[in-house]
């Protein structure tokens, strides 16, 4: 099958492209570097000619709910419209577990993005997944007060990116299913402990205090609102295993 991947060079996009190739599919990478702009739609129609399925992994780095909603609405809206015009049979969106319970900040944008897919004339599947193991590394680099690294408290159930990529490949090569069960890692973890473990593995020996970060999104994550439901599909690689294999 010919399967297009929006955001095919990102954290989950690149492994998804690899998984598609390993499964015998022909991936089409939709990125600006390939002349495709999701926000204004440039290059989309030409790129989607002959494409059977689309996986939407496009992303933006922002904490602003307005900016996130504007990006996802425009990017996914253009992608859906171009897919419809070009006879694409199935669209798959990667979303995040619990965003409807914590519709704040960046998650507000993902809620808006899901609504675009739910209104799509092209048959669709939405796969919500938990945070990736790499989330600890991202937070270590971003959560700082000056030179001081901090460890936000949160309850998460992280999953290996490779396992997400394999699941998206499976979904995109089949028929549309609407909302499918959550996808999560094998066990719940404490984010602050993950950040400190990552820092130690990277050679950092400084003090990293645990703190409660203000705001609705982090409050919801501390309360466990982004943990998977009882019918979730669970991966196998733990955070400790991921860390040991880096």
C-alpha positions as CSV (number, residue, x, y, z in Angstrom):
1,X,0.0,0.0,0.0
2,X,1.0,3.6,-0.6
3,X,0.7,5.3,2.8
4,X,1.4,9.0,3.4
5,X,2.8,10.2,6.8
6,X,2.4,13.9,7.8
7,X,5.2,14.8,10.1
8,X,7.2,11.8,8.9
9,X,10.6,13.0,10.2
10,X,9.6,13.6,13.8
11,X,10.0,11.6,17.0
12,X,7.2,9.2,16.1
13,X,7.1,10.0,12.3
14,X,10.5,8.6,11.4
15,X,10.0,5.2,13.2
16,X,6.6,5.0,11.6
17,X,8.1,5.5,8.1
18,X,10.6,2.7,9.0
19,X,7.8,0.4,10.2
20,X,5.8,1.0,7.1
21,X,8.8,0.1,4.9
22,X,9.5,-3.0,7.1
23,X,5.9,-4.1,6.5
24,X,6.3,-3.8,2.7
25,X,4.4,-0.5,2.2
26,X,5.5,2.5,0.3
27,X,5.6,5.6,2.6
28,X,5.2,9.1,1.3
29,X,6.7,11.7,3.7
30,X,4.7,14.9,3.9
31,X,7.0,17.6,5.3
32,X,8.0,21.1,4.4
33,X,11.4,19.8,3.3
34,X,9.6,17.8,0.6
35,X,7.7,20.9,-0.6
36,X,4.5,20.3,1.4
37,X,3.0,22.9,3.7
38,X,0.1,21.5,5.8
39,X,-0.9,24.9,7.2
40,X,-1.6,26.5,3.8
41,X,-2.1,23.2,1.8
42,X,0.7,23.8,-0.7
43,X,1.8,20.6,-2.4
44,X,-0.7,18.3,-0.7
45,X,-2.8,17.4,-3.8
46,X,0.2,16.3,-5.8
47,X,1.6,14.3,-2.9
48,X,-1.6,12.4,-2.3
49,X,-2.2,11.1,-5.8
50,X,-2.4,7.3,-5.6
51,X,-2.2,7.3,-1.8
52,X,-4.3,4.6,-0.1
53,X,-4.1,5.8,3.6
54,X,-2.7,8.8,5.5
55,X,-1.2,8.9,9.0
56,X,-1.4,12.3,10.6
57,X,1.6,12.9,12.9
58,X,2.1,16.6,12.3
59,X,3.0,18.5,15.4
60,X,3.7,22.0,16.9
61,X,5.7,22.9,20.0
62,X,3.6,25.3,22.0
63,X,1.9,25.6,25.3
64,X,-0.7,28.1,23.9
65,X,-4.2,26.5,23.5
66,X,-5.0,29.1,20.8
67,X,-1.8,28.5,18.8
68,X,-2.2,24.7,19.1
69,X,-5.8,24.8,18.0
70,X,-5.1,27.1,15.1
71,X,-2.3,24.9,13.8
72,X,-4.0,21.5,14.2
73,X,-7.3,22.8,12.8
74,X,-5.6,24.2,9.7
75,X,-3.1,21.4,9.1
76,X,-5.5,18.5,9.7
77,X,-8.3,20.4,7.9
78,X,-6.1,20.8,4.8
79,X,-5.0,17.2,5.0
80,X,-8.5,15.8,5.3
81,X,-9.7,18.0,2.4
82,X,-6.9,17.0,0.1
83,X,-7.3,13.3,1.0
84,X,-11.0,13.6,0.1
85,X,-10.3,15.2,-3.2
86,X,-7.7,12.5,-4.1
87,X,-9.6,9.4,-3.2
88,X,-7.7,8.4,-0.1
89,X,-9.6,5.6,1.6
90,X,-8.5,5.8,5.2
91,X,-7.0,8.4,7.6
92,X,-5.3,7.6,10.9
93,X,-4.7,10.2,13.6
94,X,-2.3,9.8,16.5
95,X,-3.8,11.6,19.5
96,X,-3.1,11.6,23.3
97,X,-4.9,9.6,26.1
98,X,-7.0,11.8,28.4
99,X,-7.0,15.1,26.4
100,X,-10.8,15.4,26.8
101,X,-10.3,15.1,30.6
102,X,-7.5,17.7,30.5
103,X,-8.4,20.1,27.7
104,X,-5.8,22.7,28.5
105,X,-2.7,24.1,26.8
106,X,-1.4,22.0,24.0
107,X,-4.0,19.3,24.7
108,X,-6.7,21.8,23.7
109,X,-5.3,21.8,20.3
110,X,-5.4,18.0,20.1
111,X,-9.1,18.1,21.1
112,X,-9.7,20.5,18.2
113,X,-7.7,18.2,15.9
114,X,-9.8,15.2,16.8
115,X,-13.0,17.1,15.9
116,X,-11.6,17.8,12.5
117,X,-11.1,14.0,11.9
118,X,-14.5,13.1,13.4
119,X,-16.1,15.4,10.8
120,X,-14.0,14.0,7.9
121,X,-15.7,12.6,4.8
122,X,-12.9,10.2,4.6
123,X,-13.2,7.1,6.8
124,X,-11.0,7.6,9.9
125,X,-9.4,6.0,12.9
126,X,-8.1,7.9,16.0
127,X,-5.5,6.2,18.1
128,X,-4.9,7.8,21.4
129,X,-1.5,6.9,23.0
130,X,0.2,7.8,26.3
131,X,3.4,9.8,26.5
132,X,6.6,8.3,25.0
133,X,9.6,7.2,27.1
134,X,11.4,10.2,25.4
135,X,9.1,12.5,27.4
136,X,11.5,12.3,30.4
137,X,14.4,13.6,28.2
138,X,12.2,16.4,26.8
139,X,11.2,17.5,30.3
140,X,14.7,17.4,31.6
141,X,15.8,19.8,28.8
142,X,12.8,22.1,29.1
143,X,11.8,22.2,32.7
144,X,14.3,24.6,34.2
145,X,14.5,27.8,36.4
146,X,17.7,29.4,35.1
147,X,20.4,26.7,35.5
148,X,18.3,24.6,37.9
149,X,16.6,21.6,36.4
150,X,13.2,20.7,38.0
151,X,11.1,17.5,37.9
152,X,7.4,18.1,37.5
153,X,5.2,15.6,39.3
154,X,2.8,13.7,37.2
155,X,1.4,10.2,36.8
156,X,1.9,8.7,33.3
157,X,2.2,5.3,31.6
158,X,4.9,5.8,29.0
159,X,5.2,3.7,25.9
160,X,8.0,2.9,23.4
161,X,7.8,5.0,20.2
162,X,8.6,1.8,18.2
163,X,5.5,0.1,19.5
164,X,3.4,3.1,18.6
165,X,4.8,3.1,15.1
166,X,4.0,-0.5,14.7
167,X,0.4,0.0,15.8
168,X,-0.1,2.9,13.4
169,X,1.3,0.8,10.6
170,X,-1.2,-1.9,11.5
171,X,-4.1,0.5,11.6
172,X,-3.2,2.3,8.4
173,X,-3.0,-0.9,6.4
174,X,-6.5,-1.9,7.5
175,X,-10.0,-0.5,7.4
176,X,-11.3,2.5,9.5
177,X,-12.5,1.9,13.0
178,X,-13.3,5.4,14.5
179,X,-12.0,5.6,18.0
180,X,-9.9,2.6,19.0
181,X,-8.8,1.5,22.5
182,X,-6.1,3.5,24.2
183,X,-2.5,2.5,23.6
184,X,-0.2,2.7,26.6
185,X,3.0,1.4,28.1
186,X,3.1,-1.7,30.4
187,X,3.2,0.2,33.8
188,X,2.5,3.5,35.5
189,X,5.5,5.7,36.3
190,X,6.1,8.9,38.2
191,X,7.3,11.6,35.9
192,X,9.7,13.2,38.4
193,X,11.4,9.9,39.1
194,X,11.7,9.3,35.3
195,X,13.4,12.7,34.8
196,X,15.9,12.0,37.6
197,X,16.7,8.6,36.2
198,X,17.2,10.0,32.7
199,X,19.5,12.7,34.1
200,X,21.6,10.3,36.0
201,X,21.9,8.1,32.8
202,X,23.0,11.2,30.9
203,X,25.7,12.0,33.5
204,X,24.0,14.8,35.3
205,X,24.6,14.8,39.0
206,X,23.0,18.0,40.1
207,X,19.9,18.4,42.4
208,X,16.6,18.1,40.6
209,X,13.8,18.9,42.9
210,X,10.2,17.6,42.4
211,X,7.6,20.3,42.1
212,X,3.9,20.7,41.4
213,X,3.8,22.8,38.2
214,X,0.8,25.1,38.1
215,X,-1.9,25.0,35.4
216,X,-4.8,22.8,34.4
217,X,-2.8,20.4,32.3
218,X,-0.2,19.5,34.9
219,X,-2.8,19.4,37.6
220,X,-4.8,16.8,35.6
221,X,-1.6,14.8,34.9
222,X,-0.9,14.7,38.7
223,X,-4.4,13.4,39.3
224,X,-3.9,10.6,36.8
225,X,-6.3,11.9,34.2
226,X,-3.9,11.0,31.3
227,X,-3.6,7.4,32.3
228,X,-5.2,4.8,30.0
229,X,-8.6,3.2,30.5
230,X,-9.2,-0.4,31.5
231,X,-9.5,-1.7,28.0
232,X,-6.2,-0.2,26.7
233,X,-3.8,-2.1,24.6
234,X,-0.5,-2.3,26.4
235,X,3.0,-2.3,25.0
236,X,5.8,-4.3,26.5
237,X,8.9,-2.1,26.9
238,X,9.2,-0.4,30.3
239,X,10.9,2.9,30.8
240,X,13.8,1.2,32.6
241,X,14.3,-1.0,29.7
242,X,14.3,1.9,27.3
243,X,16.7,3.8,29.5
244,X,19.1,0.8,29.7
245,X,19.1,0.4,25.9
246,X,20.0,4.0,25.1
